[in-house]
Amino acid sequence: MAQTGVDTPNHNGEGIEKIIAQEARIRLYSDDDIFTASMAKHLPDNVDFHGKGGSPDQFTYSRVPPSDIYLIDIAETVLTPTIAEQVVNNLGEIRRQQPESYVVLFSSNEQWVDPIFKRIRDANTQLGYVNEIMERPTSSTPTNGDMSTYVPDISAYIQTRVSDAIRKATSKSDVLKCGGSLLDAAVEDSTILTNTLATIGEMHRDFGYKVILTIGGGPRHDAEKAILNILSDEAGSEQYADAARNVMYRQACLLEAVGRSIGLPVAKVPPEHLSLLDLRGDQLRSVIPIVYLTNSDIPASESDAHTLQFAEDARLPVVRFLKNTPGIYDRDPNVHGTKRNRFHQTIPAQEILDGKIDRTGDDGLGNHLIETSALELLQTFKYTKAVHIVDGTKPAEVKKALIGAPTGSYILQG
């Protein structure tokens, strides 16, 4: 969803829904030329529609083109166990590479009762690869595959799904981590943090987005982490742990003070009170919580891991890290620039652990972008499947992330 601005605010979110609905991208994969042509004819011009012929089971999704809604049509595909498995694998690749997209699978009535189709149904009910499965007419149906009535109805339904997805987005909770690198940038220019927080406040106040902020250690953690390398006895380690907890508390106090100075209804929430947060009700319509630690045995110095653990406990599929980088590159773009430095729209957590990218920052430390412990933790989760790296120094990019427009990079669980 290419986002360029926001309509006049209103408390129902209608202005922003209109913009996104007009600019949503839909991508259709089908081996049925009649169905493809009919869908292209009936979808309105303001939808970025992509049609592609060829059997969906034959596609190799080494890099899935970004889209907001994927329409995967297999209604005319002759299913075999091998083809069914390939369809499931491709659906899984879409979900892994585009974790926030909406996926619709079209099938025929004959396929639905075919035992082979059970494997594909499982992709919807058990694996979560598909949002919904819809039956459609085919050349073997009594209507002889007549699309004259079906296609206009289904194209209208798809457009409705865009608005439904937007309403769902505004009703869910988003976890935004104000990372240490963002705080580092704010040391040089305080308006970076205030402008970003103001944007978050606008989305919360004017469009009803429910947001939870978490915090990184930033410059305050550097001293404690250096001391950790010196302390080796048990007492010293406990002193470090206490210091790390105090740092996180002070960071939360700082973020709370900055937020309140610009009129945000922020409030820090200590670990022992996290159970009082209602992420699915209306509580977050009136307050923006700041979570700085979880009730876990994760060391207090590992703020990335705490943020991920909070998202997993809340059963949120994606957590967003606001950093001072436009996304993920082979090397830190703040050190090496972006020229001849490959950008990764998505990258599996394991590839980062395997050293596919260099996480060394300008301080010479190799744990930038995301902590190793957080990557390892992500791989074990049931609910949280991705980390969205967003340029938190640019309010427009933060706004894009919240509304679902393309921005930044994703670290995927796989």
Buried (B, 14 or more C-beta within 10 A) or exposed (E): BEBEEBBEEEEEBEBBBEBBBBBBBBBBBBBBEBBBBBBBEBBEEEBBBBBEEEBBBEBEBEEBEBBBBBBBBBBBBEBEEEBBBBBBBBBBBBBBBBBBBBBBBBBBBBBEEBEBBEBBBBBBEEEBBBBEBBBBBBBEBEEEBBBEEBBBEBBEEBBEBBBEBBBEBBBBBBBBBBBBBBBBBBEEEEEBBBBBBBBBBBBBBBBBBBBBBBBBBBEBBBEBBEBBEEBEEEEEEEBBBEBBBEBBBBBBBBBBEBBEEEEBBBEBBEBEEBEEBEBEEEBBBEBBBBBBBBBBEBBBBBBBBBBBBBBBBBEBBBBBBBBBBBBBBBBBBBBBEBEEBEEBBBBBBBBBEEEEBBBBBEEEEEBBBBBBBBBEBBEEBEEBBBBBBBBBBBBBBBBBBBBBBBBBBBBBBB
